[in-house]
């Protein structure tokens, strides 16, 4: 009976060691994936920031030019209706 218990303990120990190794590997892979996602998120955030800054600059430059054009279009419509 003693040899049966010893064999069972050895089998369970080997199983636990295998599960421990697998769980460590899975945790490592998950951490690497999360680091990659964080990097992608930071790059996306930087790109969005650049795009919004570009749009602000374009609006700042185009707005003074667009105002007379819009006013002229409104005046033309008013003159056509009369």
N, C-alpha and C positions, 0 to 999 in steps of 0.2 A: 504494500500500500504506500510505503514511503517513496518508492521510486516513481509511482504514478503521480503523487503530489509534486515531486521534484520536476517531473516532465511537464506537468501543467503549469507550474510556476515559470519554468524556462520559456514555454510557448507564450504565456501571457506577457512575460517581460520582453520577448522579441517583438510581439505585436505592439506593445506600448512604445517601444523604441522606434518602430517603423512609423507609427502614428505621430510621434513627436517629430521625427525628421520630416514627414510630410507637412505637418502644421507649420514648422519653421520655414519650409520652402514656400508654402502658400503665403505666409505673412510677408516674406521677403518680396515675392512677386507683387503682392497687393501694394506694398510700400513703394516699389518702383513705378507701378502704374499711377499711383497718386502723385508722385513727384513729376511724372510726365504730364499729367493733367494740370498740375499747378503751373508748370512751365508754359503749356499751351494757353492757359488762362491769362498769365501775365503778358504773353506776346499779343494775345487778342485785345487785352485791355490797353496796351501801348498803341496798337494799331487804331483802336477806336478813339483814343485820345488824340492821335495825330489827325485822324479824319475830322474830328469835331473842331480842332484848331484850324485846319485847312478851310472848313466850311465857314467858321467865324471870320477868317481873313477874306474869303471870297465875298461873303455878305457885306463886310465892311467896305470892300472895294467896289462892288457892283451896285450897292444900294444907292449911292449918289447918282449913278448913271441911269438906274432904272426909274427913279422918281420922275424925271422929265418925260420919259417915254410913256409911263403910265398916265401922267397928267395929259399928255398930248392925245393919247387914245381916248380918254374920257371926254376931252373937249371935242374931238372929232365926232364922237357919238352924239354929243349934245347938239352940235351944229347940224348933223344929218337929220335929226328928229325935227328940227324947226323948219 
